Amino acid sequence: MKKTFHTVLLAAVVGLTYSCKNETKEINNPKATEVVDEKTEHDHGDSTSLVLNDGERWDANAETTTGVNNMIALMNSFKEKENVTAYPKLTQDLKSEFKMIFEKCTMTGEAHDQLHNFLIPIKDLLETLPSSDLDVAQKSYDELSTQLSIYKTYFK
């Protein structure tokens, strides 16, 4: 099942990447304003930096916002932060919502690209969250919580 999920996730990421018609967007877009948040900045280079739409939030489709809100609710209801064996179940539930975001995404253009930039760190954190090392799992949980919390800064 884990292999199947990884295959589906990989296909979704590839599909998301190529649904942009292989266009390379420059971050120097005159309508884009970069917002740097030291807590959430990841070293993915300029091409994956989240930016605002000329100082405004990007329009997101309702299903994407619902999926992100569901992930936030799952994180907020998780009460077993000291139990390393609880993280795989949380991860499974979060991955289910993450998958739905990809499946129901109808966004296009620069807003779609910015959503992709938002989701990349989440994908990476979902790989380390179910660690058998409690410190790694907790660190991933904290970083994931921070990443999810910035959604409303960039999307409406």
C-alpha positions as CSV (number, residue, x, y, z in Angstrom):
1,M,0.0,0.0,0.0
2,K,2.9,2.4,0.8
3,K,4.4,1.7,-2.6
4,T,1.0,2.4,-4.3
5,F,0.6,5.6,-2.4
6,H,4.2,6.7,-3.4
7,T,3.4,5.9,-7.0
8,V,0.2,7.9,-6.9
9,L,1.9,10.8,-5.2
10,L,4.7,10.8,-7.7
11,A,2.2,10.8,-10.5
12,A,0.3,13.6,-8.9
13,V,3.5,15.7,-8.5
14,V,4.6,15.0,-12.1
15,G,1.1,15.8,-13.3
16,L,1.0,19.0,-11.3
17,T,4.4,20.0,-12.7
18,Y,3.5,19.3,-16.3
19,S,0.0,20.7,-16.1
20,C,1.6,24.1,-16.4
21,K,2.6,23.2,-20.0
22,N,6.3,23.2,-19.1
23,E,6.4,27.0,-18.9
24,T,9.1,28.4,-16.7
25,K,7.7,31.3,-14.7
26,E,10.1,34.0,-13.4
27,I,9.8,35.1,-9.8
28,N,10.4,38.6,-11.1
29,N,6.8,38.7,-12.2
30,P,5.7,42.4,-11.8
31,K,2.5,41.2,-10.2
32,A,4.3,39.0,-7.6
33,T,5.5,40.3,-4.3
34,E,7.8,38.0,-2.3
35,V,7.0,37.6,1.4
36,V,9.9,36.1,3.4
37,D,9.0,34.3,6.6
38,E,12.1,33.1,8.4
39,K,10.2,30.3,10.1
40,T,8.9,28.8,6.9
41,E,11.6,29.6,4.3
42,H,13.0,26.4,2.8
43,D,16.1,26.4,0.7
44,H,14.4,25.3,-2.6
45,G,15.9,28.3,-4.6
46,D,14.0,31.2,-6.1
47,S,11.8,29.0,-8.3
48,T,9.9,27.7,-5.4
49,S,9.6,30.8,-3.2
50,L,6.1,31.7,-2.3
51,V,5.0,35.2,-3.5
52,L,1.9,37.2,-3.2
53,N,-0.1,38.4,-6.2
54,D,0.9,42.1,-6.4
55,G,0.6,42.2,-2.6
56,E,-2.7,40.3,-2.6
57,R,-3.5,36.7,-1.8
58,W,-4.0,34.3,-4.7
59,D,-7.4,32.8,-5.5
60,A,-7.6,29.1,-4.6
61,N,-10.3,26.7,-5.5
62,A,-12.6,25.8,-2.7
63,E,-11.5,22.1,-2.7
64,T,-7.9,23.1,-2.1
65,T,-8.8,25.4,0.8
66,T,-11.0,22.6,2.3
67,G,-8.2,20.1,2.0
68,V,-5.7,22.4,3.7
69,N,-8.2,23.2,6.4
70,N,-8.8,19.5,6.9
71,M,-5.0,19.0,7.3
72,I,-4.9,21.8,9.8
73,A,-7.8,20.3,11.8
74,L,-6.0,16.9,11.8
75,M,-2.8,18.5,13.1
76,N,-4.8,20.5,15.8
77,S,-6.6,17.4,17.0
78,F,-3.4,15.3,17.3
79,K,-2.9,14.8,21.0
80,E,-0.2,12.1,21.1
81,K,2.9,14.2,20.3
82,E,4.9,12.2,22.8
83,N,3.9,8.8,21.3
84,V,6.1,7.9,18.3
85,T,3.8,5.1,17.3
86,A,0.9,7.6,16.7
87,Y,2.7,9.5,13.9
88,P,2.2,7.0,11.2
89,K,-1.6,7.1,11.6
90,L,-1.5,10.9,11.5
91,T,0.7,10.8,8.4
92,Q,-1.7,8.4,6.7
93,D,-4.7,10.7,7.4
94,L,-2.7,13.8,6.2
95,K,-1.6,12.1,3.0
96,S,-5.2,11.2,2.2
97,E,-6.1,14.9,2.4
98,F,-2.9,15.9,0.5
99,K,-3.9,13.4,-2.3
100,M,-7.4,15.0,-2.5
101,I,-5.9,18.4,-2.9
102,F,-4.0,17.2,-6.0
103,E,-7.0,15.3,-7.4
104,K,-9.4,18.2,-7.0
105,C,-7.1,21.0,-8.0
106,T,-8.5,23.2,-10.8
107,M,-6.1,26.1,-10.4
108,T,-4.1,27.3,-13.3
109,G,-1.4,29.9,-14.1
110,E,0.7,31.7,-11.5
111,A,-1.8,30.8,-8.7
112,H,-1.3,27.2,-9.5
113,D,2.5,27.6,-9.5
114,Q,2.3,29.3,-6.1
115,L,0.2,26.5,-4.8
116,H,2.8,24.1,-6.0
117,N,5.5,26.1,-4.1
118,F,3.3,25.9,-1.0
119,L,2.9,22.1,-1.3
120,I,6.5,21.0,-2.0
121,P,7.6,21.4,1.7
122,I,4.5,19.6,2.9
123,K,5.3,16.6,0.6
124,D,8.8,16.5,2.0
125,L,7.6,16.7,5.6
126,L,5.0,14.0,5.1
127,E,8.0,11.7,4.4
128,T,9.8,12.4,7.7
129,L,6.7,12.7,9.9
130,P,6.2,9.0,10.6
131,S,9.9,8.6,11.7
132,S,10.6,6.0,14.4
133,D,12.8,8.7,16.0
134,L,10.5,10.8,18.2
135,D,12.6,13.9,17.9
136,V,12.5,13.7,14.1
137,A,8.7,13.1,14.1
138,Q,8.1,16.0,16.5
139,K,10.3,18.4,14.4
140,S,8.5,17.4,11.3
141,Y,5.2,17.9,13.0
142,D,6.2,21.4,14.1
143,E,7.5,22.4,10.7
144,L,4.4,21.0,9.0
145,S,2.2,22.9,11.4
146,T,4.1,26.1,10.5
147,Q,3.9,25.4,6.8
148,L,0.1,24.8,6.9
149,S,-0.4,27.9,8.9
150,I,0.9,30.2,6.1
151,Y,-1.7,29.0,3.6
152,K,-4.0,31.9,4.5
153,T,-1.2,34.4,4.1
154,Y,-0.9,33.5,0.4
155,F,-4.3,32.1,-0.6
156,K,-7.9,33.0,-0.3
